[in-house]
Structure formats: structure tokens, C-alpha cells
Amino acid sequence: MSGGVTQIFTDRYSLRPNLNIEDWRDEIDRLDEQLVKLLNARSQCAIELGRIKRELGLAIYSPDREREVIAHVTGMNPGPLDKTAIRRLFERIIDESRRIERVTVEKETRDGNSPKRKKRPKD
């Protein structure tokens, strides 16, 4: 992944050195829209994980896994955000993921409408 994001940025903007403040704000708005879509997709994955954890009798909070996620994202980060910034951002993302897992599973359990997961066929 080395240079991936940095290369995308360089490729995308090297031919447009004269962007003005509104151009950069528009670009940030487009990136924010992508982030929202990605965060919602990640949240849906967390909900599914919460359902699996409920079926398996596992706790929502998994500190070992959270450490793995933080280590992964800080390790693959090419910058310009430093590792501390990435860690803080992902700690918040993980907090929200854990919250949505818990809230969704509790609501489904309380309402008695836990979706049944389809078993994957064995290869």
C-alpha cells in the first residue's frame, strides 16, 4: 500500500495547481460524502458482527480485536496524518461501531425480531 493514497493525491492534483479555496472546499465536500458512505458501510458490517456475536454468546467489546484494528490502520497509514491522529480517529470510529452493535442487538432481542443468519455452505 506504500504510496497508494499519496500517489492518488499527486496524480489527481498535480495537473491542477491553481485550485482556489472554493475548489478545495468542493473537493473536501466530495471526500466527506465518500467518508460518510464508507462509515455507514462499516457500521452495517459492525451490526452484522454484533448479530454473530449474539448467536455465539460473545461480548460486544473485544479489546484484543480493537488493538488489532488500531495496529493495522496506524501501520498502513502513509500520512500526512500521523499515527496518533489515526489512532484517535479510529478509537472514535470503533466506539461508534461498538455502540451501534450493542443498540441494534439489544433492540432486536427486546423486540423478538432477530434476523436469522443464513448458514454459508461449506466448500
WOWO-V398665 format. One line per field, one symbol per residue. burial: I if it has 24 or more other ideal C-beta (glycine too) atoms within 12 Angstrom, else O. Layout:
BEGIN
burial = ???
END
This chain:
BEGIN
burial = OOOOOOOOOOOOOOOOOOOOOOOOOOOOOOOOOOOOOOOOOOIOOIIOIIIOIIOOOOOIOOOOOIOOIIOOIOOOIOOOOOOOOIOOOIOOIIOOIIOIIIOIIOOOOOOOOOOOOOOOOOO
END
